[in-house]
Amino acid sequence: MLDKIKAAIRVGEDLDKVKDKLNMQSQCVDELTIKVTEMQSLVEDFTDQQKQIFSEQKRLIDQFQKDRLSLAEQIDDLKQELYNFKMLKGQMQHTIMEKFEHELQSELIKHKDSLKLDAGNYQQVKSQINESVSHLAALNMQITELRKLVSQVKEKDFEFSKMLGKVAQYEREKQELLDRLDKAERLAARMIRK
């Protein structure tokens, strides 16, 4: 009987040990459950943040694509405007040179004929000379403005040296004309005095 009591006590002690182990295991499981819950909450937060990041990335990529397309359109517009400007510049240069040549030739012919016809009339010659000088001054101002405009344009846009040569040639012809007109004035003055 005593063996049975000892065995019962041992069984009770073993049961207490098993119970303690079970309590410890239960406590560990509870702690692990809390940690798993915390980890699950962290994973959910991380997942939400990832979704937000992906959403923001997608929005930024979409915005970048729109901006890139807009920038490409603006670059194309700028290229077209630059091309139009170059065309307009070339046309202006050509038109100004033609106008200059035409007016200079018409002025030369007009003054040559008028000097031959009106050698005796000093006042008429003088008024025509003044008119020619004002026309040449206006043309000179146009040339000066053209030079200013051309100096603001990059050299690589067009060859300016040919045009400068022509302008210099026209300026020499203008000076020769002025000298001739001055001689004609003196000749007319001498003719009037005689």
C-alpha positions, 0 to 999 in steps of 0.5 A: 500500500505504501508503494501505491501511495508513493506511486500515487505521490510520484504520479501527482508530482509527475502530473504537477511537473507536466502541468508546470511544463504545460503552463510554461508551454501555454505561456510561450504559445501566448507570447508567440501568439502576441509576437505573431500578431505584432508581426502580422500588424507590421507586415500589414503596415509594410504592405500598405506602405508598399502599396502607397509607394507603388501607387506614388511610383505609378503616378510619378511615372505617368506624370513623367510620361506626360511631361516627356510628351509635353516637352517633346511637343515643345521641342518640336514647336521650338524647332519649327519656330527656329526654322521659321525664323531662319526662313524669315531671316533669309527672306528679309535679307534677300528682300532688303538686298533686292530693295537696296539694289533696286533703289540704288540703281533707280536713284543712280539712273534718276540722278544721272539723267537729271544731272544731264538734263538739269545742269543749268538749274542749281536749285533742282539739282540741290533738291534732288541731291538732298532727296538722294542723300535722305534716301541713302541715309535711310538705306544706310540706317536700314543697313545699320539696323540689319547689321544690328539684327545680324550681329544678334543672330549666331554666325552658324545660322548663315554666311554673313561674310558675303553680305558684308562684302556686298554692303561694303561694296554698296557703301563704296558705291554710295560714297562714289555717288556722293562724291559725284553729286558733290562734283555735280553741285560744284559744276552746277554752281560754276555753270550758274555763275557763268 
